[in-house]
Amino acid sequence: MRIIAGKYRGHQLVAFDADHIRPTTDRVKETLFNKLQFDIDGARVVDLFCGTGNLGIEALSRGAEFCTFVEKNPKSLVITRKNFEKLRVPASDYKIVNMDVIAYLKSYEGEPFNIIFADPPFTEKMAHFVMEAASTSAAFGKTTLLAIESQAKERMEDRYGCVVRYSKKEYGDKILSLFCHESALEQDEEPAPEEEHNE
């Protein structure tokens, strides 16, 4: 794994041996950040199920103002901290929250984030429940963008209350979905989500 662009561009993240982590591939990450390229600079970001810190660090590299990394697995947090040390990420740029993601979303009382990344454990098929929690959380505001990865065969709706899926791309057994608040859509009528398929 490597940082693709920005001030940490080209830096490799630390190697690890952890069966519970299935990091976002460079291919998926590049597609994701291409879609968010005009929204990253100065953004307040949260990286849910941060794992290695891969997505949040990429966001910081590209100019995000601050990133909160949420993860309950102690092994993952060790890897994340090693990546901060390796890349010399300033402590003023991030915060680590050792907490269950659903509980974090339900208890969050701060300002909404600009961008939310969520990559739930691939073995637990919990993306739908993450979306239910995120859509009613104070973490999600009218200008928030949310990117979530899920398995192709697990449950995922196109709408969660006022939160609407506007992009969907398949990568084999994985789906990358982007959600926003319905008020952010410019069209008078809600469009069907953009769908892309990769072999």
PyRosetta script that sets phi, psi and omega in degrees:
from pyrosetta import init, pose_from_sequence

init()
pose = pose_from_sequence("MRIIAGKYRGHQLVAFDADHIRPTTDRVKETLFNKLQFDIDGARVVDLFCGTGNLGIEALSRGAEFCTFVEKNPKSLVITRKNFEKLRVPASDYKIVNMDVIAYLKSYEGEPFNIIFADPPFTEKMAHFVMEAASTSAAFGKTTLLAIESQAKERMEDRYGCVVRYSKKEYGDKILSLFCHESALEQDEEPAPEEEHNE")
pose.set_psi(1, 143.8)
pose.set_omega(1, -178.8)
pose.set_phi(2, -143.1)
pose.set_psi(2, 162.3)
pose.set_omega(2, 172.4)
pose.set_phi(3, -85.8)
pose.set_psi(3, 127.7)
pose.set_omega(3, -170.1)
pose.set_phi(4, -83.2)
pose.set_psi(4, -40.4)
pose.set_omega(4, -173.5)
pose.set_phi(5, -146.2)
pose.set_psi(5, 165.7)
pose.set_omega(5, 176.4)
pose.set_phi(6, 93.5)
pose.set_psi(6, -160.5)
pose.set_omega(6, -172.2)
pose.set_phi(7, -69.7)
pose.set_psi(7, -21.2)
pose.set_omega(7, 176.9)
pose.set_phi(8, -103.4)
pose.set_psi(8, 15.7)
pose.set_omega(8, -174.9)
pose.set_phi(9, -52.8)
pose.set_psi(9, 134.0)
pose.set_omega(9, 175.9)
pose.set_phi(10, 86.0)
pose.set_psi(10, -11.3)
pose.set_omega(10, -179.7)
pose.set_phi(11, -74.2)
pose.set_psi(11, 133.1)
pose.set_omega(11, 175.9)
pose.set_phi(12, -82.0)
pose.set_psi(12, 139.1)
pose.set_omega(12, 173.2)
pose.set_phi(13, -80.8)
pose.set_psi(13, 162.6)
pose.set_omega(13, -173.4)
pose.set_phi(14, -65.6)
pose.set_psi(14, 145.6)
pose.set_omega(14, 174.5)
pose.set_phi(15, -73.7)
pose.set_psi(15, 151.4)
pose.set_omega(15, -178.6)
pose.set_phi(16, -151.5)
pose.set_psi(16, 160.1)
pose.set_omega(16, 176.7)
pose.set_phi(17, -125.8)
pose.set_psi(17, 92.9)
pose.set_omega(17, -177.2)
pose.set_phi(18, -148.3)
pose.set_psi(18, 108.9)
pose.set_omega(18, -175.5)
pose.set_phi(19, -65.8)
pose.set_psi(19, -22.1)
pose.set_omega(19, -176.1)
pose.set_phi(20, -79.8)
pose.set_psi(20, -8.4)
pose.set_omega(20, -177.0)
pose.set_phi(21, -105.9)
pose.set_psi(21, 129.3)
pose.set_omega(21, 174.0)
pose.set_phi(22, -126.9)
pose.set_psi(22, 86.4)
pose.set_omega(22, -170.4)
pose.set_phi(23, -63.8)
pose.set_psi(23, 153.2)
pose.set_omega(23, 172.5)
pose.set_phi(24, -61.2)
pose.set_psi(24, 128.1)
pose.set_omega(24, -178.3)
pose.set_phi(25, -71.3)
pose.set_psi(25, 159.4)
pose.set_omega(25, 178.3)
pose.set_phi(26, -59.0)
pose.set_psi(26, -35.7)
pose.set_omega(26, -178.9)
pose.set_phi(27, -63.7)
pose.set_psi(27, -48.3)
pose.set_omega(27, 179.0)
pose.set_phi(28, -66.9)
pose.set_psi(28, -40.9)
pose.set_omega(28, -178.9)
pose.set_phi(29, -63.0)
pose.set_psi(29, -41.1)
pose.set_omega(29, 179.9)
pose.set_phi(30, -64.7)
pose.set_psi(30, -42.0)
pose.set_omega(30, 177.0)
pose.set_phi(31, -61.0)
pose.set_psi(31, -45.9)
pose.set_omega(31, -179.1)
pose.set_phi(32, -58.9)
pose.set_psi(32, -49.7)
pose.set_omega(32, -175.8)
pose.set_phi(33, -74.4)
pose.set_psi(33, -23.7)
pose.set_omega(33, 171.0)
pose.set_phi(34, -63.6)
pose.set_psi(34, -38.5)
pose.set_omega(34, 179.2)
pose.set_phi(35, -71.4)
pose.set_psi(35, -28.5)
pose.set_omega(35, -176.6)
pose.set_phi(36, -103.4)
pose.set_psi(36, 10.0)
pose.set_omega(36, -169.1)
pose.set_phi(37, -59.4)
pose.set_psi(37, -28.3)
pose.set_omega(37, -178.7)
pose.set_phi(38, -92.8)
pose.set_psi(38, 1.4)
pose.set_omega(38, -177.5)
pose.set_phi(39, -113.5)
pose.set_psi(39, -7.2)
pose.set_omega(39, -173.5)
pose.set_phi(40, -79.1)
pose.set_psi(40, -43.6)
pose.set_omega(40, -172.1)
pose.set_phi(41, -59.0)
pose.set_psi(41, 121.6)
pose.set_omega(41, 178.7)
pose.set_phi(42, 77.8)
pose.set_psi(42, 7.1)
pose.set_omega(42, -174.9)
pose.set_phi(43, -78.2)
pose.set_psi(43, 150.3)
pose.set_omega(43, 168.0)
pose.set_phi(44, -96.5)
pose.set_psi(44, 121.5)
pose.set_omega(44, -169.0)
pose.set_phi(45, -121.9)
pose.set_psi(45, 147.9)
pose.set_omega(45, 169.1)
pose.set_phi(46, -126.7)
pose.set_psi(46, 133.1)
pose.set_omega(46, 179.8)
pose.set_phi(47, -109.7)
pose.set_psi(47, 99.2)
pose.set_omega(47, -178.2)
pose.set_phi(48, -84.5)
pose.set_psi(48, 142.4)
pose.set_omega(48, -172.5)
pose.set_phi(49, 52.8)
pose.set_psi(49, 53.8)
pose.set_omega(49, -166.9)
pose.set_phi(50, -64.2)
pose.set_psi(50, -22.6)
pose.set_omega(50, 176.1)
pose.set_phi(51, 62.0)
pose.set_psi(51, -103.5)
pose.set_omega(51, 179.3)
pose.set_phi(52, -93.7)
pose.set_psi(52, -7.0)
pose.set_omega(52, -174.3)
pose.set_phi(53, 85.8)
pose.set_psi(53, 8.4)
pose.set_omega(53, -173.4)
pose.set_phi(54, -51.7)
pose.set_psi(54, -53.4)
pose.set_omega(54, -175.1)
pose.set_phi(55, -72.2)
pose.set_psi(55, -43.6)
pose.set_omega(55, -179.9)
pose.set_phi(56, -63.8)
pose.set_psi(56, -40.4)
pose.set_omega(56, 178.8)
pose.set_phi(57, -66.7)
pose.set_psi(57, -38.5)
pose.set_omega(57, 176.0)
pose.set_phi(58, -60.1)
pose.set_psi(58, -41.6)
pose.set_omega(58, 178.5)
pose.set_phi(59, -63.4)
pose.set_psi(59, -44.5)
pose.set_omega(59, 177.0)
pose.set_phi(60, -61.6)
pose.set_psi(60, -39.8)
pose.set_omega(60, 179.1)
pose.set_phi(61, -60.1)
pose.set_psi(61, -34.4)
pose.set_omega(61, -176.3)
pose.set_phi(62, -91.3)
pose.set_psi(62, 6.4)
pose.set_omega(62, 172.4)
pose.set_phi(63, 111.5)
pose.set_psi(63, 6.5)
pose.set_omega(63, 174.3)
pose.set_phi(64, -59.3)
pose.set_psi(64, 144.0)
pose.set_omega(64, -177.2)
pose.set_phi(65, -73.6)
pose.set_psi(65, -40.0)
pose.set_omega(65, -174.7)
pose.set_phi(66, -158.7)
pose.set_psi(66, 146.7)
pose.set_omega(66, 177.7)
pose.set_phi(67, -134.8)
pose.set_psi(67, 132.7)
pose.set_omega(67, 172.6)
pose.set_phi(68, -100.2)
pose.set_psi(68, 127.2)
pose.set_omega(68, -178.7)
pose.set_phi(69, -106.3)
pose.set_psi(69, 118.8)
pose.set_omega(69, -176.8)
pose.set_phi(70, -112.8)
pose.set_psi(70, 124.9)
pose.set_omega(70, -176.5)
pose.set_phi(71, -161.4)
pose.set_psi(71, 137.1)
pose.set_omega(71, 178.5)
pose.set_phi(72, -101.6)
pose.set_psi(72, -16.5)
pose.set_omega(72, -176.8)
pose.set_phi(73, -80.8)
pose.set_psi(73, 119.4)
pose.set_omega(73, -176.5)
pose.set_phi(74, -62.3)
pose.set_psi(74, -34.2)
pose.set_omega(74, 178.5)
pose.set_phi(75, -64.5)
pose.set_psi(75, -39.7)
pose.set_omega(75, 178.6)
pose.set_phi(76, -65.0)
pose.set_psi(76, -40.1)
pose.set_omega(76, -179.2)
pose.set_phi(77, -65.1)
pose.set_psi(77, -34.9)
pose.set_omega(77, 175.8)
pose.set_phi(78, -61.8)
pose.set_psi(78, -44.0)
pose.set_omega(78, -179.8)
pose.set_phi(79, -65.4)
pose.set_psi(79, -43.2)
pose.set_omega(79, 179.2)
pose.set_phi(80, -59.2)
pose.set_psi(80, -46.9)
pose.set_omega(80, -179.4)
pose.set_phi(81, -64.0)
pose.set_psi(81, -36.2)
pose.set_omega(81, 176.5)
pose.set_phi(82, -63.4)
pose.set_psi(82, -37.1)
pose.set_omega(82, 178.0)
pose.set_phi(83, -67.9)
pose.set_psi(83, -38.0)
pose.set_omega(83, 175.2)
pose.set_phi(84, -60.2)
pose.set_psi(84, -43.2)
pose.set_omega(84, -178.8)
pose.set_phi(85, -66.7)
pose.set_psi(85, -44.0)
pose.set_omega(85, -177.5)
pose.set_phi(86, -62.8)
pose.set_psi(86, -41.4)
pose.set_omega(86, -177.5)
pose.set_phi(87, -90.2)
pose.set_psi(87, -5.0)
pose.set_omega(87, -179.2)
pose.set_phi(88, 58.0)
pose.set_psi(88, 47.7)
pose.set_omega(88, 177.2)
pose.set_phi(89, -71.8)
pose.set_psi(89, 124.5)
pose.set_omega(89, -178.4)
pose.set_phi(90, -60.3)
pose.set_psi(90, 138.6)
pose.set_omega(90, -179.3)
pose.set_phi(91, -61.6)
pose.set_psi(91, -23.3)
pose.set_omega(91, 179.8)
pose.set_phi(92, -73.9)
pose.set_psi(92, -8.7)
pose.set_omega(92, -176.3)
pose.set_phi(93, -93.9)
pose.set_psi(93, -9.1)
pose.set_omega(93, -173.0)
pose.set_phi(94, -150.7)
pose.set_psi(94, 165.3)
pose.set_omega(94, 172.6)
pose.set_phi(95, -140.5)
pose.set_psi(95, 140.4)
pose.set_omega(95, 176.4)
pose.set_phi(96, -106.6)
pose.set_psi(96, 130.4)
pose.set_omega(96, 177.0)
pose.set_phi(97, -118.3)
pose.set_psi(97, 114.0)
pose.set_omega(97, 179.3)
pose.set_phi(98, -88.5)
pose.set_psi(98, 92.1)
pose.set_omega(98, -171.0)
pose.set_phi(99, -161.6)
pose.set_psi(99, 152.5)
pose.set_omega(99, 172.4)
pose.set_phi(100, -62.9)
pose.set_psi(100, 134.9)
pose.set_omega(100, -173.9)
pose.set_phi(101, -64.4)
pose.set_psi(101, -45.1)
pose.set_omega(101, 180.0)
pose.set_phi(102, -60.5)
pose.set_psi(102, -44.4)
pose.set_omega(102, 178.4)
pose.set_phi(103, -63.3)
pose.set_psi(103, -39.9)
pose.set_omega(103, 178.2)
pose.set_phi(104, -60.7)
pose.set_psi(104, -47.9)
pose.set_omega(104, -178.6)
pose.set_phi(105, -63.0)
pose.set_psi(105, -40.1)
pose.set_omega(105, -177.6)
pose.set_phi(106, -71.4)
pose.set_psi(106, -29.0)
pose.set_omega(106, -176.5)
pose.set_phi(107, -98.7)
pose.set_psi(107, -6.2)
pose.set_omega(107, -174.7)
pose.set_phi(108, -63.1)
pose.set_psi(108, 134.4)
pose.set_omega(108, -178.1)
pose.set_phi(109, -128.8)
pose.set_psi(109, 6.7)
pose.set_omega(109, -178.5)
pose.set_phi(110, -85.4)
pose.set_psi(110, -166.0)
pose.set_omega(110, 177.4)
pose.set_phi(111, -72.7)
pose.set_psi(111, 151.3)
pose.set_omega(111, 176.8)
pose.set_phi(112, -60.1)
pose.set_psi(112, 148.1)
pose.set_omega(112, 175.2)
pose.set_phi(113, -82.4)
pose.set_psi(113, 156.1)
pose.set_omega(113, 173.0)
pose.set_phi(114, -76.7)
pose.set_psi(114, -39.3)
pose.set_omega(114, -178.2)
pose.set_phi(115, -136.9)
pose.set_psi(115, 135.3)
pose.set_omega(115, 175.1)
pose.set_phi(116, -119.2)
pose.set_psi(116, 125.2)
pose.set_omega(116, 172.2)
pose.set_phi(117, -104.5)
pose.set_psi(117, 136.5)
pose.set_omega(117, 177.0)
pose.set_phi(118, -140.4)
pose.set_psi(118, 121.5)
pose.set_omega(118, 178.0)
pose.set_phi(119, -130.5)
pose.set_psi(119, 77.8)
pose.set_omega(119, -176.3)
pose.set_phi(120, -61.0)
pose.set_psi(120, 155.5)
pose.set_omega(120, 177.8)
pose.set_phi(121, -52.8)
pose.set_psi(121, 128.5)
pose.set_omega(121, -173.0)
pose.set_phi(122, -67.0)
pose.set_psi(122, -17.2)
pose.set_omega(122, -179.0)
pose.set_phi(123, -87.5)
pose.set_psi(123, -11.9)
pose.set_omega(123, -170.3)
pose.set_phi(124, -102.7)
pose.set_psi(124, -11.6)
pose.set_omega(124, 177.5)
pose.set_phi(125, 47.7)
pose.set_psi(125, 57.9)
pose.set_omega(125, -175.1)
pose.set_phi(126, -117.5)
pose.set_psi(126, 12.6)
pose.set_omega(126, -177.5)
pose.set_phi(127, -57.7)
pose.set_psi(127, -41.0)
pose.set_omega(127, 179.7)
pose.set_phi(128, -59.3)
pose.set_psi(128, -42.1)
pose.set_omega(128, -178.2)
pose.set_phi(129, -72.1)
pose.set_psi(129, -32.3)
pose.set_omega(129, 174.3)
pose.set_phi(130, -64.1)
pose.set_psi(130, -43.4)
pose.set_omega(130, 179.1)
pose.set_phi(131, -64.9)
pose.set_psi(131, -39.2)
pose.set_omega(131, 177.0)
pose.set_phi(132, -59.8)
pose.set_psi(132, -43.7)
pose.set_omega(132, -179.6)
pose.set_phi(133, -70.4)
pose.set_psi(133, -41.7)
pose.set_omega(133, -177.5)
pose.set_phi(134, -66.3)
pose.set_psi(134, -38.5)
pose.set_omega(134, -175.1)
pose.set_phi(135, -67.6)
pose.set_psi(135, -20.7)
pose.set_omega(135, 178.8)
pose.set_phi(136, -110.6)
pose.set_psi(136, 6.6)
pose.set_omega(136, -177.3)
pose.set_phi(137, -88.0)
pose.set_psi(137, 149.6)
pose.set_omega(137, 173.4)
pose.set_phi(138, -64.6)
pose.set_psi(138, -15.7)
pose.set_omega(138, 178.6)
pose.set_phi(139, -68.4)
pose.set_psi(139, -21.0)
pose.set_omega(139, -177.2)
pose.set_phi(140, -107.1)
pose.set_psi(140, 118.3)
pose.set_omega(140, 179.1)
pose.set_phi(141, -114.6)
pose.set_psi(141, -174.2)
pose.set_omega(141, -175.8)
pose.set_phi(142, -68.7)
pose.set_psi(142, -19.3)
pose.set_omega(142, 179.1)
pose.set_phi(143, -110.6)
pose.set_psi(143, 8.2)
pose.set_omega(143, -178.7)
pose.set_phi(144, -74.3)
pose.set_psi(144, 140.7)
pose.set_omega(144, 170.5)
pose.set_phi(145, -113.0)
pose.set_psi(145, 137.1)
pose.set_omega(145, -178.8)
pose.set_phi(146, -126.2)
pose.set_psi(146, 129.3)
pose.set_omega(146, 176.3)
pose.set_phi(147, -115.0)
pose.set_psi(147, 126.8)
pose.set_omega(147, -177.7)
pose.set_phi(148, -135.4)
pose.set_psi(148, 140.4)
pose.set_omega(148, 176.3)
pose.set_phi(149, -104.4)
pose.set_psi(149, 141.4)
pose.set_omega(149, -179.3)
pose.set_phi(150, -146.2)
pose.set_psi(150, 165.7)
pose.set_omega(150, 174.0)
pose.set_phi(151, -77.2)
pose.set_psi(151, 149.8)
pose.set_omega(151, -177.1)
pose.set_phi(152, -60.7)
pose.set_psi(152, -31.4)
pose.set_omega(152, -173.8)
pose.set_phi(153, -99.6)
pose.set_psi(153, 2.8)
pose.set_omega(153, 179.2)
pose.set_phi(154, -92.7)
pose.set_psi(154, 163.4)
pose.set_omega(154, -175.6)
pose.set_phi(155, -68.2)
pose.set_psi(155, 133.5)
pose.set_omega(155, 173.9)
pose.set_phi(156, -156.8)
pose.set_psi(156, 121.2)
pose.set_omega(156, -179.1)
pose.set_phi(157, -89.2)
pose.set_psi(157, 162.4)
pose.set_omega(157, 175.2)
pose.set_phi(158, -83.6)
pose.set_psi(158, -15.2)
pose.set_omega(158, -178.4)
pose.set_phi(159, -144.9)
pose.set_psi(159, 137.5)
pose.set_omega(159, 172.3)
pose.set_phi(160, -128.9)
pose.set_psi(160, 94.3)
pose.set_omega(160, -175.2)
pose.set_phi(161, 63.0)
pose.set_psi(161, -121.5)
pose.set_omega(161, 179.6)
pose.set_phi(162, -88.5)
pose.set_psi(162, 2.3)
pose.set_omega(162, -177.7)
pose.set_phi(163, -98.3)
pose.set_psi(163, 123.1)
pose.set_omega(163, -169.9)
pose.set_phi(164, -121.5)
pose.set_psi(164, 138.1)
pose.set_omega(164, 175.3)
pose.set_phi(165, -79.6)
pose.set_psi(165, 125.9)
pose.set_omega(165, 179.6)
pose.set_phi(166, -114.8)
pose.set_psi(166, -4.7)
pose.set_omega(166, 178.0)
pose.set_phi(167, -152.1)
pose.set_psi(167, 140.0)
pose.set_omega(167, 179.4)
pose.set_phi(168, -144.9)
pose.set_psi(168, 126.1)
pose.set_omega(168, 180.0)
pose.set_phi(169, -134.9)
pose.set_psi(169, 132.7)
pose.set_omega(169, -177.5)
pose.set_phi(170, -99.4)
pose.set_psi(170, 137.9)
pose.set_omega(170, 174.9)
pose.set_phi(171, -130.1)
pose.set_psi(171, 85.7)
pose.set_omega(171, -178.1)
pose.set_phi(172, 62.8)
pose.set_psi(172, -116.6)
pose.set_omega(172, -178.6)
pose.set_phi(173, -92.1)
pose.set_psi(173, 8.8)
pose.set_omega(173, -178.5)
pose.set_phi(174, -119.2)
pose.set_psi(174, 144.4)
pose.set_omega(174, 176.5)
pose.set_phi(175, -122.3)
pose.set_psi(175, 132.6)
pose.set_omega(175, 173.7)
pose.set_phi(176, -104.6)
pose.set_psi(176, 119.2)
pose.set_omega(176, -179.1)
pose.set_phi(177, -118.5)
pose.set_psi(177, 142.0)
pose.set_omega(177, 175.2)
pose.set_phi(178, -116.4)
pose.set_psi(178, 133.1)
pose.set_omega(178, -179.0)
pose.set_phi(179, -123.0)
pose.set_psi(179, 152.4)
pose.set_omega(179, 173.3)
pose.set_phi(180, -146.0)
pose.set_psi(180, 171.1)
pose.set_omega(180, 174.4)
pose.set_phi(181, -71.7)
pose.set_psi(181, 142.9)
pose.set_omega(181, -176.5)
pose.set_phi(182, -58.2)
pose.set_psi(182, -28.7)
pose.set_omega(182, -179.2)
pose.set_phi(183, -70.2)
pose.set_psi(183, -16.5)
pose.set_omega(183, 179.7)
pose.set_phi(184, -80.5)
pose.set_psi(184, -13.7)
pose.set_omega(184, 179.1)
pose.set_phi(185, -78.0)
pose.set_psi(185, 129.2)
pose.set_omega(185, -174.9)
pose.set_phi(186, -77.8)
pose.set_psi(186, -27.2)
pose.set_omega(186, -176.5)
pose.set_phi(187, -70.6)
pose.set_psi(187, 146.9)
pose.set_omega(187, 176.8)
pose.set_phi(188, -66.9)
pose.set_psi(188, -35.0)
pose.set_omega(188, 178.1)
pose.set_phi(189, -110.2)
pose.set_psi(189, 138.4)
pose.set_omega(189, -178.1)
pose.set_phi(190, -66.1)
pose.set_psi(190, 124.4)
pose.set_omega(190, -179.3)
pose.set_phi(191, -79.4)
pose.set_psi(191, 158.4)
pose.set_omega(191, 170.2)
pose.set_phi(192, -68.3)
pose.set_psi(192, 146.0)
pose.set_omega(192, -178.3)
pose.set_phi(193, -61.0)
pose.set_psi(193, 139.2)
pose.set_omega(193, 175.6)
pose.set_phi(194, -64.0)
pose.set_psi(194, 127.0)
pose.set_omega(194, -178.4)
pose.set_phi(195, -120.5)
pose.set_psi(195, 132.8)
pose.set_omega(195, 177.1)
pose.set_phi(196, -129.8)
pose.set_psi(196, 145.2)
pose.set_omega(196, -178.8)
pose.set_phi(197, -125.2)
pose.set_psi(197, 134.9)
pose.set_omega(197, 174.5)
pose.set_phi(198, -116.4)
pose.set_psi(198, 142.4)
pose.set_omega(198, 176.3)
pose.set_phi(199, -70.0)
pose.dump_pdb("model.pdb")
